[in-house]
Each structure stands twice: as structure tokens, then as C-alpha cells.
Amino acid sequence: MAKQRQHSPEFRVQIVERMLAGENVMALAKQHGLARSMMYRWRDAYRRQGAGGIDKPPGPPAEGDRERKLRERIGELERTIGRQAVEIDFFKGVFKRLRESPKAQRRGGEASTRRSGE
């Protein structure tokens, strides 16, 4: 089993800043013997929470993040329900007009066009 190396927060920030400055990620990874996926996780944490976000060990998101994500999801679902309610109201009106239409009451009447071939 490979031994996990611990990198100092200063080292992580330095790597992230070099990534954000546009340095080649593959070259940085090879130079320092790092996994690119780990470097991208550091970068994402840095973007979300600044240098302090890199110090935190990986794991489940903080309760504040979880709550914010749940609130966002609730908002998305409420908007979806609202759109569906508008569609339902629209189709109710369409079906009501179709039932009330004089043409809908005439059944078995003459066709408006002739059949092809006649």
C-alpha cells in the first residue's frame, strides 16, 4: 500500500496559484509527483473558499454547504412545479374550448376535403 504524503497548505496554495496562472497541469503534476485529480480538487477548494479551503481534509461537505444545496434543490423543484401548473391550466383551457366547440359536437358530418384518389 502506498504511503500518503501530507503537503503543507502553503505548498498546496503555491501549486494552485501556478495552475491559475496558466501553467501546464500535466507538467506540474510530473514535476512534483502529484495526481492531477488531487490538484484539481485543491484548485476547486481554493476557488470556493480561498486558501483556507485547502487546509480542510476531504470528506462530506460542511453542514452549511449541505443546507445551501438542499435549499437550491427545493427552489428548483418549486419552479418545476410552477411551470407544470401553468401547463396544466393551459391544457385545461384548450380541452374546455374543444368540448365547447360547435365542430366537436357535429359527429359523422361531411369531411372538409375529399379523399385522395376520388
Secondary structure, 3 states (H helix, E strand, C coil): CCCCCCCCHHHHHHHHHHHHCCCCHHHHHHHHCCCHHHHHHHHHHHHHHCHHHHHCCCCCCCHHHHHHHHHHHHHHHHHHHHHHHHHHHHHHHHHHHHHHCHHHHCCCCCCCCCCCCC
